[in-house]
């Protein structure tokens, strides 16, 4: 097997700031925006109070609860319903600017508002969930169609090539040189089938949580070398530049699986970037006690709105043939190592840069 001409060098690589707690920001946004919306509505209704009756005010507040339920979910809606009930009592039920209620009908109105707001909010959330379930069913059908199309292509194409090659080999008119070429085709397409089946098995194990990490201490450059050797002839038309940060500590990972992740990223770069353009493989230490691998190319890149979707199974951003599970498997392997993987623009200004981080662990 002809290996690409590459050499691993140890060069300093700048650190990058990553990791944003999006879950916390979403939580703050949902409750914060709901609070602001309620405050704005109560202020408007307070100025209009002389021209409105209690029923109109209550309906306006209930409508806000419905909107919050549809946009933010059940618990923000419950939160707004309780605040709206207190605001209804404080600003719109006499005596004003007090939580005390003197008249029986006002007590009934307050309790009716609270119950109505909570019920309507929960009902809106339930209806929203049913709508999401319908969307999930539709997405499931789309995935089944994509799976059928991918299986049809990725199984039929190599099988057709193998059958045609075998039929030609059986012919007595084929020279020994042509036979060797056909044997090479059979071997190549058989490897392709094996890669396809192994990918499906890995994906099934990842989804079932049955991937067992066979971790051991290994140097980062050894993992890179193994991935480049596996890439083999894929890199014949691409110069490969590699760099390893000096003083990088050894990793405690499953080297076969991390090599598989790197191989997938290198394979995609070779597939989608123009011939003779460089592919860069680098590794550095991050500030948060982890090691970051990166594979950069000068291909067409990936649109920002698709960068999360490409890690979903059966999703393909380009038109090139493929099953659409390589990055999904890579994502699962990185997660199994408590790491993360993401896509950025190539720092050189053209193409994509796929990076993944693996936490450093003490060797045992």
KOLDREN-833848 format. One record per residue (C-alpha): residue number from 1; residue in three letters; x, y, z. Coordinates in steps of 0.05 Angstrom, whole numbers, plus 32768, in hexadecimal, padded with zeros to 4 digits. Example, Ala and Ser with C-alpha at 12.3 -4.5 7.8 and 13.67 -1.06 7.14 Angstrom:
% residues 2
@seq 1; type ala; x 80F6; y 7FA6; z 809C
@seq 2; type ser; x 8111; y 7FEB; z 808F
This chain:
% residues 364
@seq 1; type unk; x 8000; y 8000; z 8000
@seq 2; type unk; x 801B; y 8044; z 7FED
@seq 3; type unk; x 8019; y 8074; z 8027
@seq 4; type unk; x 8016; y 80C0; z 801F
@seq 5; type unk; x 8055; y 80E7; z 802A
@seq 6; type unk; x 804C; y 8107; z 806D
@seq 7; type unk; x 8077; y 8117; z 80AA
@seq 8; type unk; x 805F; y 8127; z 80F0
@seq 9; type unk; x 807E; y 8167; z 810B
@seq 10; type unk; x 8077; y 8185; z 8150
@seq 11; type unk; x 8063; y 81CD; z 814A
@seq 12; type unk; x 8043; y 81FD; z 817C
@seq 13; type unk; x 7FF9; y 8206; z 816E
@seq 14; type unk; x 7FCF; y 823F; z 818A
@seq 15; type unk; x 7F98; y 8230; z 81BC
@seq 16; type unk; x 7F50; y 823D; z 81AC
@seq 17; type unk; x 7F16; y 824C; z 81DA
@seq 18; type unk; x 7EDD; y 821B; z 81D5
@seq 19; type unk; x 7EA5; y 81FE; z 81FF
@seq 20; type unk; x 7E65; y 8227; z 820C
@seq 21; type unk; x 7E30; y 820E; z 823B
@seq 22; type unk; x 7DF5; y 8214; z 820B
@seq 23; type unk; x 7DC5; y 81F0; z 823A
@seq 24; type unk; x 7DCC; y 8226; z 826F
@seq 25; type unk; x 7DC5; y 825E; z 823D
@seq 26; type unk; x 7D86; y 823E; z 8220
@seq 27; type unk; x 7D69; y 8238; z 8267
@seq 28; type unk; x 7D79; y 8281; z 8277
@seq 29; type unk; x 7D5C; y 8297; z 8234
@seq 30; type unk; x 7D1A; y 8272; z 823D
@seq 31; type unk; x 7D0C; y 828B; z 8284
@seq 32; type unk; x 7D2A; y 82CF; z 8279
@seq 33; type unk; x 7D03; y 82DE; z 8239
@seq 34; type unk; x 7CC3; y 82C3; z 8259
@seq 35; type unk; x 7CCC; y 82F1; z 8295
@seq 36; type unk; x 7CD8; y 832E; z 8269
@seq 37; type unk; x 7C9C; y 831E; z 823E
@seq 38; type unk; x 7C6F; y 8318; z 827B
@seq 39; type unk; x 7C8A; y 8359; z 8298
@seq 40; type unk; x 7C7D; y 837E; z 8257
@seq 41; type unk; x 7C36; y 8362; z 8251
@seq 42; type unk; x 7C24; y 8372; z 829A
@seq 43; type unk; x 7C3F; y 83B9; z 8291
@seq 44; type unk; x 7C15; y 83C3; z 8253
@seq 45; type unk; x 7BD6; y 83A7; z 8273
@seq 46; type unk; x 7BE2; y 83D2; z 82B1
@seq 47; type unk; x 7BDF; y 8411; z 8288
@seq 48; type unk; x 7BA1; y 83F8; z 8264
@seq 49; type unk; x 7B7F; y 83E0; z 82A3
@seq 50; type unk; x 7B4A; y 8417; z 82A5
@seq 51; type unk; x 7B32; y 8403; z 8260
@seq 52; type unk; x 7B34; y 83B8; z 826B
@seq 53; type unk; x 7B0D; y 8387; z 8295
@seq 54; type unk; x 7B2A; y 834D; z 82BD
@seq 55; type unk; x 7B16; y 831A; z 8288
@seq 56; type unk; x 7B3C; y 833E; z 8250
@seq 57; type unk; x 7B79; y 8344; z 827D
@seq 58; type unk; x 7B76; y 82FB; z 8291
@seq 59; type unk; x 7B70; y 82E5; z 8248
@seq 60; type unk; x 7BAD; y 830E; z 8235
@seq 61; type unk; x 7BD7; y 82EE; z 826C
@seq 62; type unk; x 7BBF; y 82A8; z 825A
@seq 63; type unk; x 7BD1; y 82B4; z 8212
@seq 64; type unk; x 7C18; y 82C5; z 8228
@seq 65; type unk; x 7C1B; y 8283; z 824E
@seq 66; type unk; x 7C06; y 825E; z 820F
@seq 67; type unk; x 7C3C; y 8281; z 81E6
@seq 68; type unk; x 7C71; y 8271; z 821A
@seq 69; type unk; x 7C5B; y 8228; z 821C
@seq 70; type unk; x 7C61; y 8223; z 81D0
@seq 71; type unk; x 7CA5; y 8245; z 81CD
@seq 72; type unk; x 7CC8; y 8233; z 820E
@seq 73; type unk; x 7CA7; y 81F4; z 8228
@seq 74; type unk; x 7C80; y 81DB; z 8264
@seq 75; type unk; x 7CA8; y 81F4; z 829F
@seq 76; type unk; x 7CB3; y 823C; z 8286
@seq 77; type unk; x 7C67; y 823D; z 8278
@seq 78; type unk; x 7C58; y 8226; z 82BF
@seq 79; type unk; x 7C89; y 825B; z 82D9
@seq 80; type unk; x 7C66; y 8291; z 82B1
@seq 81; type unk; x 7C21; y 8279; z 82C5
@seq 82; type unk; x 7C32; y 8280; z 830F
@seq 83; type unk; x 7C51; y 82C5; z 8305
@seq 84; type unk; x 7C16; y 82DA; z 82DA
@seq 85; type unk; x 7BE6; y 82C4; z 8311
@seq 86; type unk; x 7C0B; y 82EC; z 8345
@seq 87; type unk; x 7C0E; y 8329; z 8316
@seq 88; type unk; x 7BC3; y 8322; z 8308
@seq 89; type unk; x 7BB5; y 8323; z 8353
@seq 90; type unk; x 7BE5; y 835C; z 8362
@seq 91; type unk; x 7BD4; y 838C; z 8329
@seq 92; type unk; x 7B8E; y 837B; z 8312
@seq 93; type unk; x 7B66; y 8361; z 834E
@seq 94; type unk; x 7B52; y 8392; z 8384
@seq 95; type unk; x 7B6E; y 83AA; z 83B0
@seq 96; type unk; x 7BA4; y 83BB; z 837E
@seq 97; type unk; x 7BEF; y 83B3; z 838D
@seq 98; type unk; x 7BE0; y 837F; z 83C3
@seq 99; type unk; x 7BDB; y 8334; z 83C4
@seq 100; type unk; x 7B9E; y 8336; z 83F2
@seq 101; type unk; x 7B5A; y 8327; z 83D4
@seq 102; type unk; x 7B1B; y 833D; z 83F8
@seq 103; type unk; x 7AE1; y 8329; z 83CB
@seq 104; type unk; x 7ACD; y 82E1; z 83BF
@seq 105; type unk; x 7AC4; y 82EB; z 8374
@seq 106; type unk; x 7B0B; y 8306; z 8370
@seq 107; type unk; x 7B25; y 82C7; z 8392
@seq 108; type unk; x 7AFF; y 829D; z 8360
@seq 109; type unk; x 7B1B; y 82C7; z 8327
@seq 110; type unk; x 7B62; y 82BF; z 8341
@seq 111; type unk; x 7B5D; y 8273; z 834A
@seq 112; type unk; x 7B3B; y 826C; z 8306
@seq 113; type unk; x 7B72; y 8293; z 82E5
@seq 114; type unk; x 7BA9; y 8269; z 8305
@seq 115; type unk; x 7B89; y 8227; z 82F3
@seq 116; type unk; x 7B79; y 823E; z 82AC
@seq 117; type unk; x 7BBF; y 8258; z 82A0
@seq 118; type unk; x 7BE1; y 8219; z 82BA
@seq 119; type unk; x 7BB1; y 81EB; z 8294
@seq 120; type unk; x 7BB6; y 8211; z 8253
@seq 121; type unk; x 7C02; y 8214; z 8259
@seq 122; type unk; x 7C08; y 81C9; z 8264
@seq 123; type unk; x 7BD6; y 81BA; z 822D
@seq 124; type unk; x 7BFD; y 81E6; z 81FC
@seq 125; type unk; x 7C3D; y 81C1; z 820F
@seq 126; type unk; x 7C1B; y 817E; z 8203
@seq 127; type unk; x 7C02; y 8193; z 81BF
@seq 128; type unk; x 7C48; y 81AC; z 81AE
@seq 129; type unk; x 7C65; y 8169; z 81C2
@seq 130; type unk; x 7C33; y 8145; z 8196
@seq 131; type unk; x 7C48; y 8171; z 815C
@seq 132; type unk; x 7C91; y 8161; z 816A
@seq 133; type unk; x 7C81; y 8116; z 816C
@seq 134; type unk; x 7C60; y 811D; z 8128
@seq 135; type unk; x 7C9F; y 8140; z 810F
@seq 136; type unk; x 7CCA; y 8108; z 812C
@seq 137; type unk; x 7CA0; y 80D3; z 8108
@seq 138; type unk; x 7CA9; y 80F9; z 80C7
@seq 139; type unk; x 7CF3; y 80FE; z 80D3
@seq 140; type unk; x 7CF5; y 80B4; z 80E3
@seq 141; type unk; x 7CD5; y 80A5; z 80A0
@seq 142; type unk; x 7D08; y 80D2; z 807E
@seq 143; type unk; x 7D40; y 80AC; z 80A1
@seq 144; type unk; x 7D24; y 806A; z 808A
@seq 145; type unk; x 7D22; y 8083; z 8043
@seq 146; type unk; x 7D69; y 809D; z 8048
@seq 147; type unk; x 7D7F; y 805B; z 8066
@seq 148; type unk; x 7D5F; y 8033; z 802E
@seq 149; type unk; x 7D7F; y 8060; z 7FF9
@seq 150; type unk; x 7DC3; y 805C; z 801A
@seq 151; type unk; x 7DC0; y 8010; z 8024
@seq 152; type unk; x 7DAA; y 8007; z 7FDC
@seq 153; type unk; x 7DE5; y 8030; z 7FC3
@seq 154; type unk; x 7E1B; y 801A; z 7FF3
@seq 155; type unk; x 7E0C; y 7FD0; z 7FEC
@seq 156; type unk; x 7DF8; y 7FCD; z 7FA3
@seq 157; type unk; x 7E33; y 7FF5; z 7F87
@seq 158; type unk; x 7E6C; y 7FCA; z 7FA2
@seq 159; type unk; x 7E45; y 7F89; z 7F96
@seq 160; type unk; x 7E3A; y 7F9D; z 7F4E
@seq 161; type unk; x 7E84; y 7FAC; z 7F45
@seq 162; type unk; x 7E99; y 7F6A; z 7F65
@seq 163; type unk; x 7E68; y 7F42; z 7F3B
@seq 164; type unk; x 7E7F; y 7F64; z 7EFA
@seq 165; type unk; x 7EC8; y 7F59; z 7F0C
@seq 166; type unk; x 7EBD; y 7F0F; z 7F1B
@seq 167; type unk; x 7E96; y 7F05; z 7EDA
@seq 168; type unk; x 7ECE; y 7F26; z 7EB3
@seq 169; type unk; x 7F04; y 7EFC; z 7ED6
@seq 170; type unk; x 7EE1; y 7EBC; z 7EC2
@seq 171; type unk; x 7EE8; y 7ECF; z 7E79
@seq 172; type unk; x 7F21; y 7EAA; z 7E57
@seq 173; type unk; x 7F33; y 7EE8; z 7E2E
@seq 174; type unk; x 7F4A; y 7F12; z 7E69
@seq 175; type unk; x 7F95; y 7F1C; z 7E6F
@seq 176; type unk; x 7FBB; y 7F10; z 7EB0
@seq 177; type unk; x 7FC6; y 7F5B; z 7EB8
@seq 178; type unk; x 7F7C; y 7F6A; z 7EB2
@seq 179; type unk; x 7F6C; y 7F32; z 7EE2
@seq 180; type unk; x 7F99; y 7F52; z 7F17
@seq 181; type unk; x 7F76; y 7F94; z 7F0D
@seq 182; type unk; x 7F32; y 7F72; z 7F16
@seq 183; type unk; x 7F4B; y 7F4E; z 7F54
@seq 184; type unk; x 7F5F; y 7F92; z 7F70
@seq 185; type unk; x 7F18; y 7FAC; z 7F61
@seq 186; type unk; x 7EFA; y 7F70; z 7F86
@seq 187; type unk; x 7F28; y 7F7C; z 7FC1
@seq 188; type unk; x 7F19; y 7FC6; z 7FC3
@seq 189; type unk; x 7ECD; y 7FBD; z 7FBF
@seq 190; type unk; x 7ECF; y 7F86; z 7FF3
@seq 191; type unk; x 7EF4; y 7FB5; z 8022
@seq 192; type unk; x 7EBF; y 7FE9; z 8014
@seq 193; type unk; x 7E88; y 7FB8; z 8027
@seq 194; type unk; x 7EAE; y 7FA4; z 8066
@seq 195; type unk; x 7EB6; y 7FED; z 8079
@seq 196; type unk; x 7E6C; y 7FF9; z 806E
@seq 197; type unk; x 7E57; y 7FBE; z 809A
@seq 198; type unk; x 7E89; y 7FD0; z 80D0
@seq 199; type unk; x 7E6E; y 8017; z 80D1
@seq 200; type unk; x 7E27; y 7FFE; z 80DA
@seq 201; type unk; x 7E3D; y 7FD0; z 8112
@seq 202; type unk; x 7E63; y 8009; z 8135
@seq 203; type unk; x 7E27; y 8037; z 812E
@seq 204; type unk; x 7DF8; y 8002; z 814C
@seq 205; type unk; x 7E27; y 7FF7; z 8186
@seq 206; type unk; x 7E2D; y 8041; z 8194
@seq 207; type unk; x 7DE2; y 804B; z 8194
@seq 208; type unk; x 7DDA; y 800F; z 81C3
@seq 209; type unk; x 7E12; y 8028; z 81F1
@seq 210; type unk; x 7E39; y 7FE8; z 81E6
@seq 211; type unk; x 7E7B; y 8007; z 81D0
@seq 212; type unk; x 7EB0; y 7FF0; z 8202
@seq 213; type unk; x 7EEE; y 801C; z 8203
@seq 214; type unk; x 7F2F; y 7FF5; z 8203
@seq 215; type unk; x 7F57; y 8030; z 821D
@seq 216; type unk; x 7FA2; y 8031; z 8223
@seq 217; type unk; x 7FD9; y 8066; z 8225
@seq 218; type unk; x 7FED; y 807D; z 81DF
@seq 219; type unk; x 8011; y 80B8; z 81C0
@seq 220; type unk; x 7FE8; y 80E7; z 8195
@seq 221; type unk; x 8018; y 80E1; z 815A
@seq 222; type unk; x 800F; y 8095; z 815B
@seq 223; type unk; x 7FC4; y 809E; z 8152
@seq 224; type unk; x 7FD0; y 80CF; z 8118
@seq 225; type unk; x 8001; y 809F; z 80F6
@seq 226; type unk; x 7FD0; y 8066; z 80FB
@seq 227; type unk; x 7F97; y 8090; z 80DE
@seq 228; type unk; x 7FC3; y 80A7; z 80A4
@seq 229; type unk; x 7FD8; y 8060; z 8095
@seq 230; type unk; x 7F90; y 804A; z 8094
@seq 231; type unk; x 7F80; y 8082; z 8063
@seq 232; type unk; x 7FB6; y 8067; z 8035
@seq 233; type unk; x 7FA7; y 8076; z 7FEB
@seq 234; type unk; x 7F70; y 80A6; z 7FFD
@seq 235; type unk; x 7FA6; y 80DA; z 8008
@seq 236; type unk; x 7FCE; y 80CD; z 7FC8
@seq 237; type unk; x 7FB4; y 810F; z 7FAA
@seq 238; type unk; x 7FB8; y 8139; z 7FEA
@seq 239; type unk; x 7FF7; y 8151; z 800D
@seq 240; type unk; x 7FEF; y 8145; z 8058
@seq 241; type unk; x 800A; y 8175; z 808C
@seq 242; type unk; x 800C; y 815D; z 80D4
@seq 243; type unk; x 8021; y 817F; z 8114
@seq 244; type unk; x 8023; y 816A; z 815D
@seq 245; type unk; x 802B; y 819D; z 8195
@seq 246; type unk; x 806D; y 8193; z 81BA
@seq 247; type unk; x 8069; y 8173; z 81FF
@seq 248; type unk; x 8024; y 8157; z 81F3
@seq 249; type unk; x 8014; y 8122; z 8227
@seq 250; type unk; x 8000; y 80DB; z 8214
@seq 251; type unk; x 7FB6; y 80CB; z 820E
@seq 252; type unk; x 7F8F; y 8095; z 8232
@seq 253; type unk; x 7F5D; y 8082; z 81FD
@seq 254; type unk; x 7F47; y 8049; z 81D0
@seq 255; type unk; x 7F7A; y 8055; z 8199
@seq 256; type unk; x 7F54; y 802C; z 8165
@seq 257; type unk; x 7F15; y 8055; z 816D
@seq 258; type unk; x 7F38; y 8099; z 8170
@seq 259; type unk; x 7F5F; y 8085; z 8132
@seq 260; type unk; x 7F1B; y 8074; z 8112
@seq 261; type unk; x 7F03; y 80BB; z 8121
@seq 262; type unk; x 7F41; y 80DA; z 8101
@seq 263; type unk; x 7F3C; y 80AB; z 80C5
@seq 264; type unk; x 7EF3; y 80C0; z 80BA
@seq 265; type unk; x 7F06; y 810A; z 80BC
@seq 266; type unk; x 7F41; y 80FF; z 808D
@seq 267; type unk; x 7F17; y 80D5; z 805E
@seq 268; type unk; x 7EE2; y 810C; z 8059
@seq 269; type unk; x 7F17; y 8141; z 804D
@seq 270; type unk; x 7F36; y 8118; z 8015
@seq 271; type unk; x 7EF1; y 810A; z 7FF7
@seq 272; type unk; x 7ED7; y 8152; z 7FF6
@seq 273; type unk; x 7F15; y 817D; z 7FEC
@seq 274; type unk; x 7F33; y 8189; z 7FA7
@seq 275; type unk; x 7F70; y 8160; z 7F91
@seq 276; type unk; x 7FB5; y 817A; z 7FA4
@seq 277; type unk; x 7F98; y 81A5; z 7FDC
@seq 278; type unk; x 7FB8; y 8198; z 8021
@seq 279; type unk; x 7F98; y 8175; z 805C
@seq 280; type unk; x 7FB1; y 8189; z 80A0
@seq 281; type unk; x 7FAF; y 815B; z 80DD
@seq 282; type unk; x 7FC3; y 817A; z 811F
@seq 283; type unk; x 7FBE; y 816D; z 8169
@seq 284; type unk; x 7FC8; y 819C; z 81A3
@seq 285; type unk; x 7FB9; y 81A3; z 81ED
@seq 286; type unk; x 7F7D; y 81CD; z 8201
@seq 287; type unk; x 7F74; y 81F8; z 823D
@seq 288; type unk; x 7F3E; y 81CC; z 825D
@seq 289; type unk; x 7F6D; y 8190; z 8269
@seq 290; type unk; x 7F5D; y 816E; z 8227
@seq 291; type unk; x 7F7F; y 815F; z 81E5
@seq 292; type unk; x 7F61; y 817B; z 81A5
@seq 293; type unk; x 7F69; y 8159; z 8161
@seq 294; type unk; x 7F5A; y 8180; z 8121
@seq 295; type unk; x 7F54; y 816E; z 80D8
@seq 296; type unk; x 7F52; y 81A8; z 80A6
@seq 297; type unk; x 7F48; y 81AA; z 805B
@seq 298; type unk; x 7F3D; y 81DB; z 8023
@seq 299; type unk; x 7EFC; y 81BE; z 8009
@seq 300; type unk; x 7EB8; y 81E0; z 8003
@seq 301; type unk; x 7EAE; y 81E0; z 804E
@seq 302; type unk; x 7E6D; y 81D4; z 8073
@seq 303; type unk; x 7E36; y 8208; z 807C
@seq 304; type unk; x 7E30; y 821E; z 80C5
@seq 305; type unk; x 7DE6; y 8209; z 80C7
@seq 306; type unk; x 7DF9; y 81C2; z 80B4
@seq 307; type unk; x 7E34; y 81B8; z 80E3
@seq 308; type unk; x 7E0B; y 8197; z 811A
@seq 309; type unk; x 7DE2; y 816D; z 80EA
@seq 310; type unk; x 7E1D; y 814B; z 80C9
@seq 311; type unk; x 7E29; y 8124; z 8109
@seq 312; type unk; x 7DE4; y 8105; z 8103
@seq 313; type unk; x 7DDF; y 80C0; z 80E4
@seq 314; type unk; x 7DCC; y 80BB; z 809A
@seq 315; type unk; x 7DD6; y 8106; z 8090
@seq 316; type unk; x 7E02; y 811B; z 8056
@seq 317; type unk; x 7E13; y 8164; z 8049
@seq 318; type unk; x 7E30; y 8158; z 8004
@seq 319; type unk; x 7E1D; y 8132; z 7FC5
@seq 320; type unk; x 7E56; y 8100; z 7FC8
@seq 321; type unk; x 7E42; y 80B7; z 7FD2
@seq 322; type unk; x 7E44; y 809D; z 8018
@seq 323; type unk; x 7E1A; y 807F; z 804F
@seq 324; type unk; x 7E1A; y 80BC; z 807D
@seq 325; type unk; x 7E2F; y 8098; z 80BC
@seq 326; type unk; x 7E7A; y 80A7; z 80C0
@seq 327; type unk; x 7E74; y 80E8; z 80E7
@seq 328; type unk; x 7E3B; y 80CB; z 8112
@seq 329; type unk; x 7E6A; y 8093; z 8126
@seq 330; type unk; x 7EA3; y 80C4; z 8133
@seq 331; type unk; x 7E74; y 80EE; z 815E
@seq 332; type unk; x 7E61; y 80B0; z 8187
@seq 333; type unk; x 7EA9; y 809B; z 8191
@seq 334; type unk; x 7EBD; y 80E0; z 81A9
@seq 335; type unk; x 7E82; y 80E3; z 81D8
@seq 336; type unk; x 7E95; y 809E; z 81F3
@seq 337; type unk; x 7ED8; y 80BD; z 8207
@seq 338; type unk; x 7EB2; y 80F7; z 8229
@seq 339; type unk; x 7ECA; y 8126; z 81F2
@seq 340; type unk; x 7EA9; y 8152; z 81BF
@seq 341; type unk; x 7EAF; y 815E; z 8174
@seq 342; type unk; x 7E9D; y 819B; z 814A
@seq 343; type unk; x 7EAA; y 81BE; z 8108
@seq 344; type unk; x 7EC8; y 8202; z 80FA
@seq 345; type unk; x 7EE1; y 8228; z 80BE
@seq 346; type unk; x 7F27; y 8218; z 80A9
@seq 347; type unk; x 7F56; y 824C; z 80C9
@seq 348; type unk; x 7F76; y 8254; z 8084
@seq 349; type unk; x 7F35; y 8273; z 806C
@seq 350; type unk; x 7F1C; y 823B; z 803E
@seq 351; type unk; x 7EFE; y 81F7; z 804E
@seq 352; type unk; x 7EEC; y 81D6; z 808F
@seq 353; type unk; x 7F0F; y 81C5; z 80D0
@seq 354; type unk; x 7EF1; y 818B; z 80F8
@seq 355; type unk; x 7F0A; y 8188; z 8140
@seq 356; type unk; x 7EFF; y 8159; z 817A
@seq 357; type unk; x 7F17; y 815C; z 81C2
@seq 358; type unk; x 7F28; y 8121; z 81EF
@seq 359; type unk; x 7F31; y 812E; z 823B
@seq 360; type unk; x 7F75; y 811C; z 8257
@seq 361; type unk; x 7F74; y 80E4; z 828A
@seq 362; type unk; x 7FA8; y 80CA; z 82B9
@seq 363; type unk; x 7FC5; y 8088; z 82A3
@seq 364; type unk; x 7FB4; y 804F; z 82D3
